[in-house]
Amino acid sequence: MRRSNADTEAIRRAAELAADFLETLDARSVAAASDAGSLRAALGGPLPVEGEDPVAVIERLARDADPGLVATAGPRYFGFVIGGHHPAALAADWLTSAWDQNPGLHVAGPALSIVEETAGGWMLDLLGLPPAASHGFVTGGMMANFTAIAAARHALLERAGWDVERQGLYGAPVLDVVIGAEAHATIRTALQYLGLGRERVHVVPNDGQGRMRVDGLAAVLAACRGPVLVCAQAGNVNTGAFDPFEAIADLVRARENAWLHVDGAFGLWAAASPRFAGLVAGVERADSWATDAHKWLNVPYDCGFAATADPAAHRAAMSITAAYLVQDTGERDGMDWTPESSRRARGVPVYAVLRALGRDGVREIIERCCDVAARMAARLRDAPGVTVLNDVVLDQVLVRFAAPSESDAAADARTRAVIAAVQRDGTCWLGGTTWHGLAAMRISVVNWATTIEDGDRSVDAILAAARGVETAR
Ligand SMILES: *Cc1c(COP(=O)(O)O)cnc(C)c1O
């Protein structure tokens, strides 16, 4: 079929509608305005029998989805740990879709294979990781953990005389897996996918900020007999705290057959700023690293990054074999480094944003986000009845609301009521968590566009919500 003018028109119209949406980001309610029932009424229904004009489809989709959109890409979304999208990254993402290349094989998309190879090298440089490390662009932090731990599983078992890719885990030497008490949930999920078991782990106690305790790790390691995988963390999802990598690396390196993995989905980005790089000192001594580009680097979904200091293990764990896949170009095939065979070239937006920002621009975003978090924490801490629970070392702030001599249970309920009121108000959006048994509001500042003024407006809205909850009681 020939491509018609109407098809090209749909693309131009989508670009206009996207630009219109982006212009609403600063002013619209950060929370979705519509509920699931109305959205289903507008977007659901039976499969159409006859097709529609692409322009009409795009216009209708934009109209019907709009009330259910959350302004996660905007500057006052502080929920979970969710970045926005830098304009260069978003634009490059559209081109990536238009080109429709498959960088799984060099021959299927040589230009984008080279772009990804370059972007991967830039990522290693920016994050202070060894330049010879292997890397792959995966869907997110979870699959980055999966990919890196698969490489670890290969290396540890190979050194113990076992080929896990060929034989599986039946009859294999036993691996001891060690994680921190506040490891991100996706570490356990990666272990689950890899047959290592989400519960079959040694858990090292954490300190009051959620960092792995070195004495606890030493005690756990002393009791391990076989090959050991230790998973440490750069950036606790609640507090932003970092495990002490130098001390952890000393303990892991003292063992014969051990692998140190670091989950740094957002925290690894501290390396891009001299002000915060001290937090990740020693992280380069690990064997593998996982991070996200769709968090602090602000590329659109989806884009995670797995890197290892053992390219042979990484490749052995991931590569696919089939006669028709052997192309012998002598070039890098993406499918050797990620769990997918075919995939989109998600490294391209990374390439574009790194060119647009440069090293200085990335540093500026990290530092500005942390400045906003610090100022929000300081203003909240000064307000009566408000406590900041964590040491604000990076971009994460935990806030609790309590009236004088209120019980813990009443303060939990108050804190949850304030969070709900902030979400309803729509100036900003943030979620809740339970931190060491206490309900807390959780603020995460990782959007490239967030300013000090956005932080101030949001603190005003949070304090107004807290006063509203006070009067309602
Ligand atoms: C977000 C996050 C993950 C998971 O990343 P996804 O991109 O959601 O898969 C893993 N670890 C940490 C520390 C995170 O913050």
The ligand as an ORCA input file, in Angstrom:
! r2SCAN-3c Opt
* xyz 0 1
  C      12.868      2.685     40.213
  C      13.820      1.749     40.832
  C      13.976      0.441     40.349
  C      13.083     -0.128     39.264
  O      13.205      0.585     38.084
  P      12.109      0.458     36.909
  O      12.638      1.387     35.899
  O      10.821      0.861     37.523
  O      12.093     -0.953     36.465
  C      14.942     -0.365     40.910
  N      15.715      0.085     41.915
  C      15.601      1.321     42.429
  C      16.509      1.758     43.533
  C      14.647      2.208     41.906
  O      14.544      3.443     42.391
*
